Each structure stands twice: as C-alpha cells, then as structure tokens.
Amino acid sequence: MKDNSVTLSPKLVLLMAITCGISVANIYYNQPLLGDLARYFNVSTKSIGLVSTFTQVGYGLGMLAIVPLGDIKERKSLIIKMLAFSVFSLILLGTSMNFYWLLLASFLVGFSSIITQLIVPFAAELASPNQRGSIIGKVLSGLLIGILLARTVSGFIGSIFGWRSIFFIGAFLIVSLSYALIKLLPSSLPKSNESYIQTMLSLVDLFKSNSVIKASSITGAMMFGAFNVFWTTLIFFLESPTYGLGAKEAGIFGLLGVAGVFAAPLIGKLSDKKTPRFVVGLSILMSLISYIIFYIFGKNIIGLIVGVIFIDLGTQSGQVSNQTRIHNISSEARSRYNTIFMFTYFLGGSIGSFLGTYSWNIWKWKGVCISGLILMVIATITHFTIGRKE
C-alpha cells in the first residue's frame, strides 16, 4: 500500500531525478580519466581497468547490502546516511596517494553511491499503476543526465585542473544535495516488519520463484555489461593511433547519449501503452546493432558516433523497461526486487569493464566488439527463453 502521507508532486519527482543524477555520477567520473590515472600511478591500461571494475563491484555489493533496507527502514534517514558516506568516499578517492588506495576508494565510492536504487522504488511505490512506467522514466532521466554529464564534465575538468579535482567537486555536490533532501524529502513508512537477516535470505527465493525477475536481471546484466565493454575501452581506442584523441574528446562522446535522456520518459510511456517486455526486445535489438556498427565502421568517426547513439539508447531504454517490469510485481518486496535486478545489473557491468580492458589488451578493437556481441547474444537468448514466461 502507498504511504498516504506522501504525494508524488512534480516538484518531488524533479528532486528525485536530481538526486539520481548527482549520486550516480560518482561512479562514472573515472571513465574518461583512466588514461590519466594509468600515467599518474604508472600502471598498465590492463591494471587501470580495475578502477572501473572495483567501482562497479562496490556499487553491486552496496545494492545487495543496503538497498533491501528500503523495505524495512525509513528511507529518508537511510538516504541521508548514504550521502554522508558518499562524501567521505569521494574525498578519500581524491586524496589517493598510491594505486591500492585508489582501488579501495573506488570500491567505497561505488558502494556508497546506491542512493538512486533507494529513490526509484520510492517513486514506483508512490506512482499509480497506469503511470508507473512514465514516472520511472522521468526519474531515470535524471540518472541518465548524471551519467552523461559525469563523463563530459570529468573529461573537461580533469584535462584542465587534474584528475583529483572532479572528485572534490563531486563531494561538494553531494553535500549541497543532502541539504536539499533534508529540507524537502518526505519520510516514508517501512513496507515490511521482517528482520534484516530474513530480508536478505528472501532474496534468493524471490529470484528463483519469479521468471520476470530472472529474465529482467539477466538481460539487464548482459546489456549493461556490453555497455561497459565499450565505455571502459573508448578512451584507449581514442588515444590509439587510429584517432589520436584524449580525455576531453572522450567526455564529448558522452554527450551523444543525450538521446537516451529524452527517450526515457517516452520509453516509459510506451511500456505503459504496450508492455515493458516488448520495449526490452527493441532495446536489445538497438544494442546488438550498435556493436555491429562498431565492428564494421568503428574506425570511422561517423560510425563510432552512430554506434554510441544506438548503444546508449538501447541500454537506457532497456533499464527503464526492465525496472518497470519488476516494479509492477509487488509493493511489499519492491526494494528487494530492485536489489536483485540492480545487483545483477552492475555485476554484469563489472564483468563488462573487466572483459573490455582484457579484450583490448589482447585483441584491441575487434576483440572489444566481439566481447560486446557475445554478451548481447546471451541477452537475446534469455529474452526469448526465460523472458517468454512472463
């Protein structure tokens, strides 16, 4: 049941979207700076890829450990505590003095940046069923803007003021956001009286018993893995003799994903009108097409640009539609369903980050493209097997 003390006003939806954008940006600041970080800490491109991997693993474990609390704890206080942890982690990362310090701080930044996954179930809980896809799309638009601006701003600021500066700026933004949330975000009532142990133990049973959760989680993980295969290695491809570019240009590429920002609310409405599963199928197709374009035309700047648009649009559309699928299931376990989906989603992302840098170091660009295609083939098979049982 809804918490009747809270109304989902346009102002609240906007605040939720901004919260998603600022918090999720933390885990993407490092991507355009991997080349600079490799040179600063004097490590190989293969080793520096662990920065993205540790961040994604931290995010996944943070979701597994913290997000289920959204069903059994008051959300506002939980969100504020995680924001404070996020500020600490960003400052720790910005002051890194050696590579191992950098990896630990990257893990903690990922672990503490799960605020988005507390906000989305909250918005879904407050939305009426016939508007749930649209509301989730609007809230996730903030997330997409955060991802885009994180890469772009990080690339520009890092090239001018050095790689440390963006993490201190990120900490300042989180402090400012915390003040706004303390003033404006309403409290919410827990949906379950289970203990933390009972809540965590229920995750496995929820995954096993629901084909929608299985299909959404696996397809989402493979799509985000393919997404990270590309974005983790893009800076190395741009710095290679093929293009001879750098972090600033990698940041500009992030702006090409703006199509995903404008499409997210429309995708949510299409999910409400058709079915979320139908839109997931279209999203998988777009991501498949992107890697075909990368493989054939990736060494041409126009081909690279078109591929970026397709992979960003496909991945973000898939996330909106998959989350709409799972939030249509149950209100009592909504945070736990979101935990299962997003944990596997970012586990797939961490696998993609590792697979991308590994493939680049051995097979260069063609290896990257083949790795992404393999993940998308797995997503396609899952969609037409397990996903058919919805």
N, C-alpha and C positions, 0 to 999 in steps of 0.2 A: 504493500500500500504506500501511497505517497505520504510524505510529511506535509500535512496541510498548512504548517506554519511558514512554508517557503513557497513563493511564487516564482515561476520562471519568466521573469520580465526580460525585455530586450536588453536592458542595462546589465542584468545578471548574466545573460548569455554572452554579451560582449566581454564582461570581466572574466568569465570562464575561458573564452577564446584567447584573451591576452595572457592569462595565466598559463595556458597550454603552450603558447608560443614562446614565452620567456623561459619557462622551465625546460622545455625540450631542446632549446637552442644550445644548452650546455653540452650536450653530447655530440654536437656537430661542429663545434668551434675548431676541433683539432684537424678535421679532414683537409682543408686547404693548406695547413701548416706542416703536414707530415714531412715534406721535403726540407723545410727549415729546421724542424726538430731533429731529423736524421743528421743534418750537418752540425747542429749545435752540440748534440750529445755524441757525435762521432760514432754512429751506428749505421748498419746497412738498411736499405729500404725494406728488406725482409723483416728485420728486427723492429723497425719503427712501426710496421703494420700492427704490432701488438698493442700499440696505444689505442687504436680504434677497437681492436678485439677486446681489450680489457674494459674499455668504456661500455661496450655493448653487453659483455658478460655481467658487469656490475649493474647495468640497468635491468637485465633479466632477473638477476638474483634479488635486486631491490623490489621488483614487482612480486616475485614469489614470496618474499618475506614480509613485505609491508602492505601491499595493495589489498590482500584479503581482510586486513583490519577495517577496511571501509564498510564491511558488513556488520561488524561487531563494536566499532568505536565511533565516537563523534568525529565527523570528517574535518570540520574546520580546524580544530586543535591539532589533528594529525597532519594536515596540510602545512600549518604554520611551523610545526616542529621539523618537518622535512625540508622546508625552505631554509631554516636556520642551518641545518646540516649541509645543505647545498652551498651556502655561502662559505662555510668552513672548507669544504672540499675544493671549491674554485680557488680560494686563496692558497690552499696547500699546493694545488697544481701550478699556480702562477709563480710560486717560490721554489719550484723543483730545482735541485742542485745536481742530481745525477739521474741516470736512466731508470733505476729501480724506484726511486722516489716518484718519478714521472708516471710509471706504470701503476703504483699504488694509488696515487692521487687521481689518475684517470679512472681507475676502478671505483673509487669513492664518489667521484663526480657522477658516474653512471648510476651508482646505487642510490644516490640522493635525489636524482632528477626524475623521480617517478610520479611527481605531482599530477602530471597530465592524466595518469591512469587512475587517480582518485577523483579527478574532475569529471571525466567522461561518464562513468557510471552514475555520478550525481546528476548530471544533465539528463541522462537517459531515464533516470528514476522520476524526474520532475516532468518530463515531456509526456504528452498524451500519445497513445499508440499510433495514431494516424499521422503524427508529426515527428515521431522519434527519429526517423532517418534524416529528415530535414534539420532538426536540432543538432544531432550528432555531426552532420556535415558542416554546420556553421561553427560549432565548437572546434572541430578538427581543422577548419580553415585557419584558425589561429595557430594551431600546431604546424600546419604547412608553411605559413608565413615565417614562423620561428625557424624552421629548418632552412628555408631559402635565405633569410637574412643572416642566419648564423654563418653559413658558408661564405656569403658575399662580403659581409662586414668583417668577418675574421680574416679573409684574404686581403682586403684593403688595409685594415688596421695593422695586421701582422707585418705586411710589407713596409709600412711606414714607421711604426713605433716598436716593432719587435713582437715576437710570439707571446711573451708574457702578458702584454697589455690587455689583450682581449679577455683573459680570464679574470682580471681585476675589474674590468668593465662589467663582465657578466655578474660578478658578485654584487656590484653596486645596483644593477638592475633588479636582482633578486631581493635586496634589502628594500628597494622602493616598492616592489610588488607586495612584499609582506605587509607594509604599512597599509596599502590599499585594501588588502584582503581582510586584515584585522578590523578595519572600519566598515567594510561593505559586504563581506561574505557572510551569509546567514549560517546558523548552526543547523545540523541535521540529526535526526534520530537514528540510532542503530537499527538494522533490519533483522538482526538475529541475536539471541542470547547465548549462543554457543561459546565455548572457551576457544582460546587461540589454537590449542592443540587439536581440538575437534574440527575447527575450521580448516586447518592445514591438512589434516588427514582426509577430509572430504574432497580435496582437490582431485585425487586420483580416481575416486569413484565417479565424480562428476564428468571427468574426461572419458572414462571407459563407457559410461552409460548413455552418452549423447553423441549421435553421429554428426549433428550440426557443429558441435564444439570441435570434434575431431577434424572434420573437413575444413572448417574455418581456420583452425590453428595450423594445420599442415600447409594448406595453400598460402596462408599469410606468411608463414615462416620461409617458405621457398621463394615467394615473391620478394620479400624484404632481403633475403639472402642474395638474390640476384641483383637487387638494387644496390646493395653494399659492395658486391663484387665490382661493380662499375665505379661507384663514387670513391671507394678506397684507393683504387688504382688510377683514377683520372689524372691526379697531379703528376704521377710518374710518366704517364703517356704524354701529357702536355709538355713536361720537361725534357722528354726524349728528343732526339734529332728530328723526328717526324714533324714536330711543331716548334720546339724551342721556346716554349712559353713558361709561365711561373705561377705563383700562388695567387697573384692578383687576377689573372685570367681564369684560374680555376674558380675563384669566387664569383666572377661574372657568369660563368656557366651555371652557377646555382640559380641565377635569376630566370633561367629558361624554364624552371619548374613552376613559374607563376601560373601556367595553365592549370596545374593541379589545384591551386588556391581557388581560382574562380570556378573550377569544375566541382569542387567538393560539395557545396550546397545543392548543386544541380544533380549530382550523383545521388545525394541523399534523397532528393525528391523522386528521382527515378526509381530508387529502391522502394520507396513508399508506394509508387504507382504500379510498378511491375513486381519483381521480387528481388531481394538482396542477392540471391544466388545467381540470378540472371546477369546482374551487373558484375558480379565476381568473374563470371565467364568472359565477359567483354574485357575486363581488366587484365586477365591472364593473357588474352589474345594480344592486347596492346604491348605488354611486356615482352612477349615472345617476338613480336615484330621488331621491337627496339633492338634486340640482340642480333636479329638477322641483319638489320641495318648496320649495327656496329661492326659485324664481321665482314660485310661486303664493302661498306662505304666509310668505315671508321677513320681511315687515314685521310679523308677529305673533310674539311671543316664543316661543310654543309651537311654531310651525312652524320657527323658527330652531333651537330645541333639538333637535327630531326630526331635522332635516336634518343637524345636526352629528353626531349619533349614527350616522346612516347613512353619512356621508362618512368618518368616522374608521374605522368598522368595515370598510367596503368597501376603503379604501386599505390598512389594515394587513393585512387578510386577503389582499389581492392580493399584497402584498410577501412575506408568509410563503410563499404557494403558488408564486409565481414563483421565489423563491430555492430552494425545494425542487426545482422542475423543473430548474434549472440545476445544482444540486449532485448530482443523480442521474446526470449525464452522465459525468464523468471526474474522477479524483483527481489526475492529473498536472498538469492545467491548471485546477484548481478556483479558484485565486485569480484567474487571468486571466478565466475565465468570470464570476466575481463582479465583476471590474473592469468588463467590458463592460456587464453588467447595471446596476450601480450608477452608472457614469458616465452612461449614457443616462438612468437614473432621475433623477439630480439635474440633468442638463441639462434634462430635462422640467420639473423643479421650478423651475429658474431662469427658464425661459420662462414658467411659470405665474405666478411672482412679478411679472415684468415685465408680462405680459398683464393680470394682476389690477389693478395700480395704473394702468395705461394705460386700461383699460376703466372703472375707477371715475372717473377724472378727466374722461372724455368722456361716458359714458353712465350713470354711477352704478350702482345695484344691479342693474338689469335687464341692463346691459352685462356686469357681473361674472358673472351667471348664464348668459348666452348664451355667454360665453367658456368657462366650465367645461363646458357642454353640448357645445360643438364638440370639445373635447379628448376627452370621453368617447365621442363618436360615432366618432372616429378609433380609440380603443381597441377599441371594439366591432367595427368593420370588420376591424381587424388580427386580433382573436381568431378571427373566423370565416373568415379567408382564410389568412394565413400560419400562424396557430396551428393550423389543421386538419391541417397536415403533420406534426405531432408523432407 
